[in-house]
Amino acid sequence: MQNAHTRFGTLRFVLRTEKRSTSIAVPVERMMAEVEADPPRRARAHLLSLIGSDAQVSALSAALSNRETVSVEGPDLDPIPVNFTEKPEHYRGTIVVAGQPRPLCHLISVSQEFAGAGVSDRPYRTFLMDSTPDFIWTSLAYIHGLPGLPAWAAWFCRQLRTHNAMSSLLGLGCDPVLIAGSRKKFLSWLGEGVANGELKFPAENGPVLWPPLSFKETFFSLPASSQSAGGTDIAQ
């Protein structure tokens, strides 16, 4: 990916001990958070993906686990205080950089709610990293086991907006949304759509081919604002 750094943000945290204070600043590759409606505006983190040295990542991992508040800023994002309201789950890895004596550490922290929704077969709140109708409909159809066709994506997203079941989240490096609703509610919408003729079934029986959604596409595709900054999208 060319110029990927142009879409990175910066996470800042002041680590205080009895003897001194240390300021830490690391690149943030991705963030998903809910912003409080009332001032002062704070963000409840559901996903943070950052890169730093081993010492920096260790310090930030401990701080995030203790629900410390950090500051995050980025392209088109003014500095905003961010924290996890519960102890998050952490996933660490290493990135080897050519010419550098030591590898970088990659930390992905996710909220308990986000992690729980990922393993639940019937989550009421679903966090998605892409707001396009095809991605939303395909994801919800898979998660909730909803019957339907790929062509119903635009119709289904209109229902989400009509019923105020979809809200935008604060995103960095992605365009996340929060979907609120149960399988029973979604099935009722589909039933009404079929009954009033808005949703059509194929004239002949046969397999339904859904667009593939891969891990690579989810984590490496760029929102429109990032692409305009010079990044090159990688196919999912």
C-alpha positions in Angstrom: 0.0 0.0 0.0 1.5 3.3 -1.1 1.5 6.3 1.3 -0.4 4.3 3.9 1.2 6.5 6.6 -0.9 9.5 5.4 -4.0 7.9 7.0 -2.4 7.1 10.3 -3.4 9.0 13.4 -1.4 9.6 16.6 -2.1 8.3 20.1 -0.7 10.3 23.0 -0.4 9.3 26.6 1.5 10.7 29.6 2.8 7.9 31.8 3.3 9.2 35.4 5.3 7.4 38.1 6.4 8.6 41.5 9.7 10.0 40.1 8.9 11.3 36.7 6.4 11.7 33.8 7.0 10.2 30.3 5.1 11.3 27.3 4.3 8.6 24.8 3.2 9.2 21.2 2.6 6.3 18.7 1.0 5.9 15.3 -2.6 4.7 15.3 -3.5 2.6 12.3 -7.2 2.1 13.1 -9.8 3.1 15.7 -13.5 2.5 16.3 -15.3 4.4 19.1 -18.6 5.7 20.3 -18.6 9.4 21.1 -20.6 10.7 24.0 -23.4 13.1 22.9 -23.0 15.5 25.9 -19.9 17.6 26.5 -17.1 17.2 27.3 -16.9 14.9 24.2 -15.2 11.7 25.1 -14.9 8.5 23.0 -15.6 5.0 24.3 -13.2 2.8 22.4 -14.2 -0.5 20.9 -11.1 -1.0 18.7 -7.6 0.5 18.8 -4.8 -0.7 16.5 -1.4 1.0 17.1 2.3 0.5 16.5 5.3 1.3 18.7 8.3 0.0 20.4 8.1 -2.9 22.8 8.3 -0.6 25.8 5.7 1.8 24.4 3.3 -1.0 23.6 3.8 -2.6 27.1 3.1 0.7 28.8 0.0 1.5 26.6 -1.4 -2.0 27.0 -1.3 -1.6 30.8 -2.8 1.9 30.6 -5.7 0.8 28.4 -6.3 -2.2 30.7 -6.6 0.2 33.6 -9.1 2.3 31.6 -6.7 5.2 31.4 -7.6 8.0 29.0 -5.5 8.6 26.0 -5.7 11.3 23.3 -6.2 10.3 19.7 -5.9 12.6 16.7 -5.6 12.1 12.9 -6.4 13.2 9.4 -9.7 15.2 9.7 -9.9 14.2 13.4 -9.2 16.8 16.2 -7.7 15.5 19.4 -10.3 13.6 21.4 -10.0 11.8 24.8 -10.5 8.0 24.4 -10.6 5.1 26.8 -12.1 1.7 27.3 -14.9 1.5 29.9 -13.9 -2.1 30.7 -10.7 -4.0 30.5 -10.1 -4.7 26.8 -8.7 -7.8 25.1 -5.2 -7.3 23.7 -3.6 -9.0 20.7 0.1 -8.4 20.1 2.4 -9.1 17.2 5.7 -8.0 15.7 6.5 -6.1 12.5 10.0 -6.6 11.1 11.2 -3.4 9.3 14.1 -3.7 6.9 17.2 -1.8 8.1 15.9 -1.4 11.7 17.8 -3.3 14.5 14.6 -4.1 16.4 11.1 -5.1 15.2 8.1 -2.9 16.0 5.2 -4.1 18.1 1.7 -4.1 16.9 -1.1 -3.9 19.4 -4.8 -4.5 18.7 -7.1 -3.8 21.7 -10.8 -4.5 21.5 -13.6 -3.9 24.0 -15.3 -6.8 25.7 -18.6 -5.9 24.0 -17.0 -5.9 20.5 -15.2 -9.2 21.3 -18.4 -10.7 22.7 -20.4 -9.7 19.7 -17.9 -11.4 17.4 -18.5 -14.8 19.0 -22.3 -14.4 19.7 -24.7 -16.0 17.3 -27.4 -13.4 18.1 -25.8 -10.1 19.1 -28.2 -7.1 19.5 -25.5 -4.6 18.8 -23.3 -5.3 15.9 -20.1 -3.4 15.2 -19.1 -3.2 11.5 -16.0 -1.5 10.1 -17.5 -0.5 6.7 -20.7 1.4 6.0 -21.4 0.3 2.4 -24.8 -1.4 1.9 -23.2 -4.6 0.4 -20.9 -5.0 3.4 -23.6 -4.3 6.0 -26.3 -6.6 4.5 -23.8 -9.4 3.8 -22.4 -9.2 7.3 -25.8 -9.2 9.0 -27.2 -11.9 6.8 -24.3 -14.1 7.8 -24.3 -13.2 11.5 -28.0 -13.6 12.1 -28.7 -16.3 9.5 -31.1 -14.1 7.5 -32.6 -15.4 4.3 -32.3 -13.2 1.2 -30.4 -12.1 -1.9 -27.3 -9.9 -2.3 -29.5 -7.5 -4.4 -31.5 -6.7 -1.2 -28.6 -4.7 0.3 -29.8 -1.2 -0.6 -33.4 -2.0 0.5 -32.3 -3.4 3.9 -30.0 -0.4 4.6 -33.0 1.9 4.0 -34.9 -0.1 6.6 -32.1 0.4 9.0 -32.1 4.1 8.5 -35.9 4.3 8.6 -36.0 2.5 12.0 -33.0 4.4 13.4 -31.2 1.1 13.8 -27.9 2.3 12.2 -25.6 4.9 13.7 -22.2 6.1 12.6 -19.2 5.6 14.9 -16.0 7.6 15.2 -13.5 5.9 12.9 -9.9 6.3 12.0 -8.7 4.3 9.0 -12.2 2.9 8.5 -15.9 4.0 8.3 -17.5 2.1 11.1 -21.2 1.8 12.0 -23.2 0.3 14.8 -26.3 -1.8 14.0 -28.9 -2.2 16.7 -31.5 -4.9 16.3 -32.4 -8.6 16.7 -32.8 -11.4 14.3 -36.6 -11.4 15.0 -36.8 -7.7 14.1 -34.8 -8.1 10.9 -36.9 -11.1 9.8 -40.1 -9.0 10.3 -38.8 -6.3 8.0 -37.9 -8.9 5.3 -41.4 -10.5 5.7 -43.0 -7.2 5.1 -40.8 -6.5 2.1 -41.7 -9.8 0.5 -45.4 -9.4 1.3 -45.7 -5.9 -0.3 -43.7 -6.9 -3.3 -40.6 -4.7 -2.6 -38.4 -7.8 -2.4 -38.4 -10.4 -5.2 -37.3 -13.9 -5.2 -35.6 -15.5 -8.3 -38.0 -17.0 -10.8 -36.0 -20.3 -10.6 -34.6 -22.3 -7.7 -30.8 -22.4 -7.4 -27.8 -21.4 -5.2 -27.5 -17.8 -4.0 -23.9 -16.5 -4.5 -22.9 -13.9 -2.0 -20.0 -11.5 -2.5 -16.9 -12.8 -0.6 -15.8 -10.9 2.5 -12.3 -11.6 3.6 -10.2 -10.5 6.6 -7.7 -8.8 4.2 -10.5 -6.7 2.6 -11.9 -5.6 5.9 -8.6 -4.5 7.3 -6.8 -3.1 4.3 -9.5 -1.3 2.3 -9.5 2.4 2.8 -12.4 4.8 3.4 -12.9 7.4 0.7 -11.3 10.2 2.7 -8.1 8.2 3.0 -8.0 7.3 -0.7 -8.1 11.0 -1.6 -5.1 11.5 0.6 -2.9 9.4 -1.7 -3.4 5.9 -0.4 -3.9 3.0 -2.8 -6.7 0.6 -2.0 -5.9 -3.1 -1.7 -8.7 -5.4 -2.9 -10.3 -7.4 -0.1 
